Amino acid sequence: MRTQERTDTLVIGGGQAGLAVGYHLSRVGVPFLIVDANQRTGDPWRHRWDSLRLFTPNRFNSLPGLQIPGEDWGFPTKDELADYLESYALHFELPIEHGVKVDHLRCEDGVFLATAGDREFHANNVVVAMASYQQPRLPEFAGGLDAGIVQLHVADYKSPGQLQDGGVLVVGLGNSGAEISIDLAQVHHVRLSGEPSAVQPFRPERISGRILMPFVGPVILNRVLTTNNPLGRKVHSKMLHKAMPLLRVKPKDLSAAGVERVGRVTGVVDGYPTLDDGSVLDVANVVWCTGFEPGFSWIDLPVFDDQGRVAHERGVVDAVPGLYFVGLKFLYSVLSDTLLAAGRDAGHVVDHLASDRHVLRSSETAPSTGGQRPA
């Protein structure tokens, strides 16, 4: 028997996007509850690999209303960012329930029903505040590798100590693959498969980064390249299918670290990975840096287009009034899935939610109609 609980607005996800939504909801006086599958605020960052540091300096890493600690041009570790997010939730006394994983979302008679195990939440509005990186993506042939080979997805990689003696194949040359390859090259012979989508021409930590980042990030990537203009929409259509450019590690850094570049992995032969040139790699470990899927199969609502992507207008789902998204890749700008844009995107969605909620309140005594939500 499920217990039933009611809230005006349910925010699903307590990461940076969900916290920003909570901040704005509290400012406009909309009652809400944030539910999060993790045991602590910031856990998705804590669980990433040990040596990870952000690619952006602290001056670009704050959520609305509370500055992240540290030097303006310091690059926080993943644990420092996790602690900041936890302190943010405590500072603003945001109502969060941890260990609550929503497994089904539907709508009946204008009311959203979100189930999480034996609990069912009823809400007038739902904000799905989750990134596009929920479900690890693996190639179909990964299951054909020899059982003696240690396989890890980047979601589970922490440090070189997880791997056994012998060579390592890292599959996927994005930022994760590049950094993990250098991490592993200290104690293993590492082969790295893939080509970068692009390489950022400057390093974040150098003086060139201090000069260019304030213009490239907040201006070009966050204000110019948006879905509001033709250039931004063109970039949007390309970026949804491509990895981000290499930001910190450059190809010459990989060579200097002793990382061997190899071709594309195409399958398995006799239990070992094979490349596009037909060669077979005798390795003891494989780390898959092959990306993620959104993982929204639990949403039982008509919100997806013919390619399986959420159909929305800057986070507002017209097909399902009262449903919103924040945190998706290129929700509005190139940086929509980063800390820099979380506050702005959340503010836009909450403004729409609060305005629509006000309109509904003014007509709450009118006869109920099929798609009408209660105020």
C-alpha positions in Angstrom: 0.0 0.0 0.0 1.5 3.3 -1.1 1.5 6.3 1.2 0.2 9.4 -0.5 1.8 12.8 0.0 0.8 16.2 -1.5 2.9 19.2 -2.4 2.2 22.2 -4.7 5.4 21.7 -6.7 7.6 18.6 -6.8 11.2 19.1 -7.8 12.8 15.8 -8.9 16.6 16.0 -8.5 18.6 17.8 -5.8 21.7 18.6 -7.7 22.8 22.1 -8.9 19.7 22.5 -11.1 17.3 21.4 -8.4 18.9 23.6 -5.8 18.6 26.6 -8.1 14.9 25.8 -8.8 14.4 25.6 -5.0 16.0 28.9 -4.5 13.7 30.7 -7.0 10.6 28.9 -5.8 11.3 30.0 -2.2 11.6 33.6 -3.4 8.2 33.6 -5.1 6.4 31.8 -2.2 5.5 28.6 -4.1 5.4 25.6 -1.7 7.6 22.8 -2.9 9.5 19.7 -2.1 12.8 18.5 -3.6 13.3 14.7 -3.8 16.7 13.2 -4.6 17.9 9.6 -5.1 21.3 10.3 -3.4 22.0 10.1 0.3 23.5 13.5 0.5 23.4 16.7 -1.5 26.4 16.8 -3.8 26.9 13.0 -3.9 27.0 12.8 -7.8 30.1 15.0 -7.6 31.6 13.1 -4.6 31.3 9.8 -6.5 33.3 10.9 -9.5 37.0 10.1 -10.0 39.3 11.3 -7.2 41.5 13.7 -9.2 38.7 15.6 -10.9 38.7 19.4 -10.7 36.3 21.7 -12.4 37.2 23.2 -15.7 35.8 26.6 -14.7 37.1 28.9 -11.9 35.1 29.8 -8.8 34.0 33.1 -10.3 31.7 31.1 -12.6 30.7 28.3 -10.2 28.2 30.0 -7.8 24.5 29.4 -7.6 22.2 32.4 -7.1 22.4 34.0 -3.6 25.5 32.3 -2.2 29.2 32.6 -3.4 31.2 29.5 -3.5 34.2 29.6 -1.1 37.8 29.9 -2.4 39.9 32.1 -4.7 38.2 33.8 -7.6 40.4 32.0 -10.1 40.7 28.8 -8.1 39.5 25.5 -9.7 37.6 23.5 -7.0 37.9 19.8 -6.6 34.8 17.7 -7.0 34.6 17.3 -3.2 34.8 21.0 -2.6 32.0 21.6 -5.1 29.9 18.8 -3.5 30.4 20.5 -0.1 29.3 23.8 -1.5 26.1 22.4 -2.9 25.3 20.8 0.5 26.0 24.1 2.3 23.8 25.9 -0.2 20.8 23.7 0.6 21.4 24.2 4.3 21.9 27.9 4.0 18.6 28.5 2.3 16.8 25.7 4.3 15.6 24.1 1.1 13.2 21.2 1.8 15.0 18.1 0.4 14.3 14.4 1.0 17.2 12.2 0.2 17.1 8.5 -0.8 13.9 9.0 -2.8 14.2 7.7 -6.3 11.2 8.5 -8.5 10.4 5.4 -10.7 7.3 6.6 -12.4 5.7 9.9 -13.3 2.2 10.3 -14.8 -0.7 12.7 -14.8 -4.3 11.9 -13.9 -7.1 14.5 -14.0 -4.6 17.3 -14.1 -2.7 16.1 -11.1 0.9 14.8 -11.3 1.5 11.4 -9.6 5.1 10.5 -8.9 5.9 7.2 -7.4 9.0 6.3 -5.5 8.8 2.7 -4.2 5.9 2.7 -1.7 5.5 6.4 -1.7 3.3 8.5 -4.1 3.6 12.2 -4.4 0.7 14.3 -5.8 1.6 17.7 -7.2 0.2 20.5 -9.3 3.5 21.1 -10.9 6.6 19.0 -11.5 10.1 20.3 -12.3 12.5 17.6 -13.5 15.8 19.0 -12.5 18.2 16.4 -13.9 21.1 16.5 -16.3 21.2 14.6 -19.6 23.8 12.3 -18.0 21.9 9.7 -16.0 22.3 6.3 -17.6 25.8 5.1 -18.6 26.1 4.3 -22.3 28.0 1.2 -23.3 28.5 -0.3 -26.8 26.5 -3.5 -27.4 29.7 -5.5 -27.8 31.0 -4.7 -24.3 29.4 -7.8 -23.0 31.5 -9.9 -25.3 34.8 -9.1 -23.7 36.6 -11.8 -21.8 35.4 -12.2 -18.2 39.0 -11.7 -17.0 39.1 -8.2 -18.3 38.2 -5.5 -15.7 35.6 -3.2 -17.2 34.5 0.2 -15.7 32.3 2.9 -17.0 33.5 6.4 -16.2 30.5 6.7 -13.8 32.2 4.0 -11.6 35.9 5.0 -12.0 37.6 6.5 -9.0 41.3 5.8 -9.1 44.0 3.5 -10.7 43.7 1.2 -7.7 40.4 -0.2 -9.1 42.2 -1.8 -12.0 44.3 -5.0 -12.2 47.9 -5.2 -13.4 48.3 -5.0 -17.2 47.5 -2.6 -20.0 44.4 -0.4 -20.1 42.2 0.7 -23.0 40.3 3.9 -22.4 37.5 4.3 -24.9 36.4 7.8 -25.7 38.5 10.9 -26.2 36.4 13.5 -24.4 37.4 15.4 -21.3 36.8 12.5 -19.1 38.7 10.1 -21.3 41.7 12.4 -21.6 41.9 13.2 -17.8 41.5 9.5 -16.8 44.1 8.4 -19.3 46.7 10.7 -17.8 45.6 9.6 -14.3 46.1 5.9 -15.3 49.3 6.5 -17.3 51.2 7.0 -14.0 51.0 3.2 -13.3 49.7 1.5 -16.5 50.4 1.4 -20.2 47.4 3.2 -21.5 45.9 3.1 -25.0 43.3 5.8 -25.7 40.7 5.3 -28.5 38.9 8.0 -30.3 39.3 11.6 -31.6 38.3 14.8 -29.8 35.3 16.7 -31.2 37.5 19.9 -30.9 40.3 21.3 -28.7 39.9 24.6 -26.8 42.7 26.8 -28.0 43.6 28.1 -24.5 44.1 26.5 -21.1 41.7 27.5 -18.2 44.5 27.9 -15.7 46.8 30.1 -17.8 46.7 33.9 -18.3 45.1 33.3 -21.6 42.2 31.6 -19.8 41.8 34.6 -17.4 41.6 36.9 -20.4 39.3 34.8 -22.6 37.1 32.9 -20.3 35.0 35.9 -19.0 34.2 36.6 -22.7 33.9 33.2 -24.1 31.9 31.6 -21.2 29.4 34.2 -19.9 29.0 36.1 -23.1 29.5 33.8 -26.2 28.5 30.4 -24.8 25.8 31.6 -22.3 24.2 34.6 -23.9 24.9 34.5 -27.7 24.7 30.8 -28.5 21.1 30.2 -27.3 18.0 28.7 -28.8 16.7 32.3 -29.3 18.8 32.9 -32.4 19.6 31.1 -35.7 23.3 30.7 -34.9 22.6 29.3 -31.5 20.0 26.9 -32.9 22.5 25.7 -35.5 25.1 25.0 -32.8 22.3 23.3 -30.7 21.5 20.8 -33.5 25.2 19.8 -33.7 26.1 19.8 -30.0 23.4 17.4 -29.0 25.3 14.7 -30.8 28.8 15.7 -30.0 31.1 15.7 -26.9 32.5 19.0 -25.6 35.9 20.1 -26.8 38.9 19.2 -24.8 39.2 22.0 -22.2 42.2 21.3 -20.0 44.1 18.3 -21.4 45.6 18.8 -24.9 46.7 16.0 -27.3 50.4 16.9 -26.7 49.8 16.3 -22.9 48.6 12.8 -23.7 51.8 12.1 -25.7 53.9 13.6 -22.9 52.3 11.3 -20.4 53.0 8.3 -22.5 49.4 7.6 -23.5 49.3 5.7 -26.8 46.6 6.9 -29.2 44.8 4.2 -31.1 41.9 4.0 -33.6 38.2 3.5 -33.0 37.1 0.4 -31.2 34.6 -1.5 -33.4 34.0 -4.8 -31.7 35.4 -7.9 -30.0 37.5 -10.8 -31.3 38.1 -13.8 -29.1 37.2 -11.8 -26.1 39.5 -8.8 -26.8 38.7 -5.4 -28.2 39.4 -4.8 -31.9 40.0 -1.6 -33.7 38.9 -0.2 -37.0 42.2 -1.2 -38.6 41.6 -4.9 -37.7 44.1 -5.0 -34.9 43.2 -6.8 -31.6 44.3 -5.3 -28.3 45.5 -7.6 -25.5 44.6 -5.5 -22.5 43.7 -6.4 -18.9 41.4 -3.4 -18.3 38.9 -1.3 -20.2 37.5 2.0 -19.1 34.5 3.1 -21.1 34.3 6.9 -21.4 31.4 6.6 -23.8 28.9 9.0 -22.4 25.5 8.8 -20.9 21.8 8.6 -21.9 19.2 10.9 -20.3 17.5 7.9 -18.6 13.9 9.3 -18.6 12.1 6.1 -19.3 10.2 6.6 -16.0 8.4 9.6 -17.4 5.0 8.3 -18.7 3.9 11.5 -20.4 3.8 12.7 -24.0 6.9 14.8 -23.7 9.4 13.2 -26.2 9.9 13.9 -29.8 10.5 11.3 -32.5 14.2 11.1 -31.6 13.4 10.5 -27.9 14.4 13.9 -26.7 12.3 16.1 -24.4 10.2 18.5 -26.5 10.3 21.8 -24.6 10.7 25.6 -25.1 13.4 26.7 -22.7 12.3 24.1 -20.2 8.6 24.7 -20.5 6.7 21.6 -21.8 3.6 23.0 -23.7 2.2 19.5 -24.3 1.9 18.9 -20.5 1.0 22.1 -18.6 2.7 22.2 -15.3 5.7 20.1 -16.3 9.2 21.7 -16.6 12.8 20.7 -17.1 16.0 22.3 -15.9 19.6 21.0 -16.3 19.3 19.4 -19.7 22.2 19.8 -22.2 21.6 22.9 -24.2 18.2 23.5 -22.6 18.7 27.2 -23.6 22.4 27.8 -24.1 25.6 25.9 -24.6 26.2 26.1 -20.8 22.7 25.1 -19.6 24.1 22.0 -17.9 26.7 24.0 -15.9 26.7 26.0 -12.7 27.0 29.2 -14.6 23.6 28.9 -16.3 21.7 26.9 -13.6 20.4 30.0 -11.8 19.2 31.7 -15.0 17.5 28.7 -16.5 15.8 27.9 -13.1 14.6 31.4 -12.8 13.0 31.4 -16.2 11.1 28.2 -15.5 10.0 29.3 -12.0 8.8 32.7 -13.4 6.6 30.8 -15.9 5.4 28.3 -13.2 4.5 31.1 -10.8 2.7 33.2 -13.5 0.7 30.2 -14.7 -0.1 29.2 -11.2 -1.4 32.7 -10.5 -3.7 32.5 -13.6 -5.1 29.1 -12.4 -5.8 30.5 -9.0 -7.9 33.2 -10.4 -10.2 30.7 -12.1 -10.1 27.9 -9.4 -13.8 28.2 -8.8 -14.6 27.5 -12.5 -16.0 24.1 -13.5 -13.3 21.5 -14.1 -12.2 20.7 -17.6 -10.3 17.8 -19.0 -6.7 19.2 -19.0 -7.2 21.8 -16.2 -4.8 21.5 -13.3 -6.0 22.4 -9.8 -4.3 25.6 -8.4 
